[in-house]
């Protein structure tokens, strides 16, 4: 199980959307772009303040020590995790060459 999770992690980081979905279904976050493990924050982390006494909290966000703060402005943990875990696919050499030829 752990080996397939590691494979899914590698595949998700390379842009495999199905692997990203499997990790999301398992409740796993892929590492931040800096390599560290990010943390999730949601409405339950909210405390009333003078400026925000009654909103009920902020949407779910994913934050890392490096300073990145990611949110899709949703209160849905699953959707936020899936958006975080879904990376842009890495281009092949042929795709990169075609892209360079067309620009």
Secondary structure, 3 states (H helix, E strand, C coil): CHHHHHHHHHHHHCCCHHHHHHHHHCCCCCCCCCCCCCEEECHHHCCCCCCCCCCCCCCCEEECCCCCEECCCCCCHHHHHHHHHCCCCCCCHHHHHHHHHCC
